[in-house]
């Protein structure tokens, strides 16, 4: 008897996007047609809550299922090693899934796969080669292969600056475009067709600085 077909799992996360920053949830100023479309075809949890409203603790919980009390981090503290007893991608990998992260993980040590078969890592669209916790950024060598040798954050806005200006380079070089295209490339060219897929596509934006493509701005 054949085994039932297991579903593919695509987990998309965005950084610092509140639940009310969605058109489907009544926001008249933020246009989110693709997210609205997905929410209209599935379930839109209007009362879903994070275990902690801080980046790294929330990511630890999402990865491991542990509460902040259990995994030991309630506030923002970079460079704290995390070694959970099990992880969602690790369990899925053991069950025969091909597991892939594309984008932001923001856990320590950087580059640890935490159960993912493979990771394409970019914690931020910025480039911080002297930062012990964010040295690796797979976005930067990709830009260099396309002839962009300048710093990707040459707009002069700090990593948490709440200023706005349009992305000043070609549209296809934007961090969001790169992440989405890497995900499409994985699904169409790199995945194992004999195995179900778990893909975590983790966007850095809309975390500041705000540098959207000009036509979106």
N, C-alpha and C positions, 0 to 999 in steps of 0.2 A: 504494500500500500504506500502511495506517495505521501510525503510529508506536506502539510499545509504551507502555502507560500507565506513567508514572513514579510511584513511591510518594510519598505525603506523609511528612514526617519531623517527629516531635515529640520534641524533646530537653528533658527535665525534669532540672534540677539543684537540689540542696539544698545549703545552706551549713553546713559543720562537722558533717556527719552521717557517722559512721564506718560502714564496711561491716558491722560486727557490731551496729549499731543498727537491725537489721531482724528482724522476727519469723521470716521464712523462713530466716534465717541462724542461728537458734537462740537469739535473745535472748528471755528469759522475762519481761522487764519492760517492753519497748517494744512497743506494739501498732501495727503498720503494715499493716492489712489491704489497703489499695488497692495499695501497693507490692508486697506479697506476691503479690497476685493477678496483677499485671503480670509479676512475675518467674516465677511458676509457668507462665505461658502463653508465655514467651519463653526467654531465656537469662540465667541468674544467674551472673555472673562472680565467683567466690569468691576469685580471685587477680588482680584488676585493680588496678593501681597508678598513682597520679598521678606525673607527672614531678617534681613538687615539692609538698610538703605545706603550702604557704603560698598564701594567697588569690590575690593579683594575679599572681604568676608562673604558677600553675596555670591561671588564666583566660586569660592570654596564650597559653599552649600550646594550650589547648582551642580557642581562636579561630583560631590561625594554623598549628598543627601543628609549630611550632618548639620546640626544647628550650630550657630556661633558659639554657644556654650560648649558644645562637643569638640569643635575643631579649633577652638582657642583664640579666635580673632573676632573682635567686635568693631574695631575702628580701622582706619587706614594706617597700615604699617607695611612698608615695602621691604623686601629682602628677607622675609620670614619663611624658612623652609616649611613646606607642606608635604606630608607623607601619609595620606589617608589609607585606611585598611582596604578600601575598594573604591572604585569610581564607576560612573555610568558608562563611559567608553570602554573601560577595562572589562566590565561584565558583558557588554555587548560583543566586544572582540572575542572573549572566551566562548561566547555562544555562536560564533561563526560570522559575525558582522564584520565588514570592512569599515574601519572607523577613521575619520579624517577631520582635523580641525583646520579651518582657514580663517585667519584674523587674530583677534585679541584673546589671550588667555589670562595674562597678568597674574601669574603665580610664580613661585620661586622654588627651585632654581629655574631660570629661564631656559627653555629648550627641553625640559623634562616633558615627556609625552603623556604622562598620567593615564596610560591605558590606550591612547590613540595609536593606531598603526603608523600614522604619519601626521606631521603638522607643517603648515605653511604659516609662519608666525609674524605678526606685525601688531605689537601692542598699541601703536600709535602711528599716525602718518608722519610724525616727526622722526628725526634721526638723532640718536643720542649715543654715539660711539664711546663716550667717556663715562656713561652711566652704568654702574656695575649691574643694575637690575634690568636694564633695557638696551644692552649692547646689540643684541640680534634684532634685525628688522629686514625681513625678506623682501619688503617693498623696495628698499634702496637699490640692491643689485638689479632688480627688475627694471627700475628707472634708468640705471646706468646702461643697461643693454639697449635701451632705446634712445641713447644720446643725451640724457638729462643728467649732467654732472653737478648741477647746483643743488643746494639744500632744498628738500621738498617743502620746507616751511620757510621759504624766503620772503613770505609776506610780512614778517616782522611782528606778528601777533604771538603772544606767549601761549604756552600749552593750555592754560586755563583762562586766557583772556576773552572777555565777552564782547569783543569787537567783531565787526563783520566786514568782509570784502570778498569779491568774487575770486575764484580760483584763476590764477594768472597764466596757467600753462594749457596745453592742448587738453581737451575734454577727456580723451581716452587715457590720460595719465593720472587722473584723479584717483585717490585712494579707494573710494567707493566703487568706481568702475573696475579697478584692478581686482578687488575682492570678489565682486560678482562674476567677473570673467574667469577667475581662478576656480570658482565653484562650478561654473558651467563646463570648464575644461575637465575638471575632475569627473563630473557626472557623465560626460560624453566621450572622454578619451582615456581616462586613467583608472576607472573603477574596474573591479573584478566582476564580470557579468554573471558569475556563478554564485555570488554571495549578496545578501542584502546589505544595504549601505546605511551607516549613521554618519551624517555630515553636520558638523557644527559650524555654521557660517556666522562669524562674530564680528560685527561692524564696530569700529571705533567711534564713528559719528552717530548721532549729532553732538557728541562731546565737543566742547569748544577746543580750539578756535573755530569760528563759523566761516568756512570758505567754500560755499557751494559753487556749482557751475553757474556761470553768469546768467543763463536763461532761466534757471530756477530762482535765482535771487530777484 
